[in-house]
Amino acid sequence: MTSAKLPDQCETMADVRAGVDQVDRELVALLVRRFGYMDAAARIKTERSAVRDEPRKAQVLDNVAREAESAGLDPQRIRAVWNELVEQSIAHELMRWDAAAKPD
């Protein structure tokens, strides 16, 4: 697989699309890893109610907003994207927790 051009090297829409497609593949690989941590959390947490942790969610959103701002991105836009990511992560973790739960 050849590497796509960096954004400032793109000269055509084909270059741009190749770059976006490459970044999307990389993001999916990172999401696989992130969701693996959700699997680990579901395995480690002993109570289903511990899956949704609003203080931790707020911390994650604050962290990513700071990172986005320091990188020159709109922190509110990135916070909105991450809010959805965190909600989907919670849903995934709940599904894994429920699947692993042993009946009484």
N, C-alpha and C positions, 0 to 999 in steps of 0.2 A: 504494500500500500504506500503510495506516495503522500507526502505531507502537503496539505493545502497551503496556499500562500497566506501570509499574515495579512490582516485587514488593510494595512497601508500599502501593501504590494498588489492588491487586487486591481485588475484593469477591466474585467468583464463581469457580468452577472454570473457567468459560469464559475468564475473564480470565487465570487462571494458565496454562491450556493455550495460549492465544494467545501469551503471553509466552514459554513454553518453545519453542513452534514457531518464533517469531522468532529466539530465541537459537540454536536448532539450525541455522537457515538461515545465520546469521552465522558459526557455528562451521564449517560446511561450506565456506563461502567462505574462511575462514582456513586450513582444512586443504588446500584446493586450492593456496593460496599456499605453505604449508609443504612439501607434496609437490613443488611446483615447485622448491624448493631441493634436494630429494632428487634430482630429475632433473638439476639442475646439478651436484650432487656426483658423480653417476654419470658425467657427461660429463667432469668434471675429473680424477677419480681415475684413475691409470694402472694400478693393480693391484686386482684383485677383492678381495684380502685386506684392502685398506684400507677397504673398505665398513664392516665391523664394527669399530668403534673403542670398546672398552670404557671407556677413560679419558674419552672425550668423552661417552659415554652417562651415566657416573656424574656428570659435571659438569652435564649437562642436568637430570638428576633432582635433584641438589642445588640447582640454581638454582630449579627450579620449586617444590621443597619450601619453600625460603626465601620465595619470593613468596607461596605459599599461606598460610604461617604469618603473614606480615605483613598479609595480607588477611583474617585471621580464619578461614581454612579449615584443616581437618585435613591437615597436611603428608603424613602417611602415605597417606591416601586419595588425595590428588592425585598423589603419587609413584606409586601403583599404576596410576592412569589413564595417567599419562605413560609408565610403563614399557611398557604395551601400545602406546601411540602410537609410541614410539621403535622397538619391535620391528617394528611394521607399516611404519614408515618405512624401516627397514633392509631388510625383505623387498621393499619397492617399489624401493628403490635397487638391490638385487641384481638384480631383474628387469630394470630399465632398463640396468644395466651389462652384463648378459648379452646383452640384445637389441642393444646397440651394439658388443659385442666382435666384432672381425674374426677370422675363422678364420686359423690359421697358414698 
